[in-house]
């Protein structure tokens, strides 16, 4: 009997412990649930009042996936208030992909207000491609002006030379509008600037004289604009205006001077070559004379031995040589002191 009583007491104590543990767990779960409600209640209520339809389960799921809940909820509220229909899942997916959700939403709103056909999928693709979608939409609505060349790159003018050799320095201002359809894969404004510079150089280079360019600078704009420079770019060129044209150096004259100096150096080199050859020939002749003069005494000695030359003949030759030397000395002009 005592054993049965002890067993009943032990079971009752175990039940009390289990009950206390369950109560603690329920309290902890209730506190966690309350904390989550307090954490997300404000955003949920804000979305509910704005008809954004963000569920508590979605808020908890985003929290578990480490998504910035406030960014997603406020972006959806902004879109709904602007009359756009965007799901929480689409915004969250773009956020997880590394996109800028608020900027995409603002771009969609701006495009909707301007009656520009821009879908959410296209906007997110442009954003993920690294392009500023909001700036693109704003540029599409309000065209912007870019300088050619870009002063930030270190050049202030596009320099070109007309056919008469006169250098001209031109500045252009290009008005462009973003082309949303070609924004993905289209070239940037650096390509526009480079093409405009190339067109200016080509147009000035084809001019017969620089005066014709100064008289009609709008011919440059017409010629460059007719080339279709915006092909394959993310922009549409509306106008190209020549802001300034200045006369630079006379490049043709400089080239002629340089060519003349080169011709002079070449002629001097050829003359020096001929002088050196003449000097070498003279030295060869002198050596030949000295060689032949050295043979004269031998020939005279041989003539003496053979009896072909007498002593008187030899004296007569010496007198003739002395007389010739004296005449040459008298004929030479005297040096002035």
Secondary structure, 3 states (H helix, E strand, C coil): CHHHHHHHHHHHHHHHHHHHHHHHHHHHHHHHHHHHHHHHHHHHHHHHHCCCCCCHHHHHHHHHCCCCHHHHHHHHHHHHHCCCCCCHHHHHHHHHCCCCHHHHHHHHHHHHHCCCCCCHHHHHHHHHCCCCHHHHHHHHHCCEEEEECCHHHCCCCEEEECCCCEEEEEEEEEEEEECHHHCCCCECHHHHHHHHHHHHHHHHHCCCCHHHHHHCCHHHHHHHHCCCCCCCECEEEEEEEEEEEEEEEEHHHHHHHHHHHHHHHHHHHHHHHHHHHHHHHHHHHHHHHHHHHHHHHHHHHHHHHHCCCCHHHHHHHHHHHHHHHHHHHHHCCCCCC
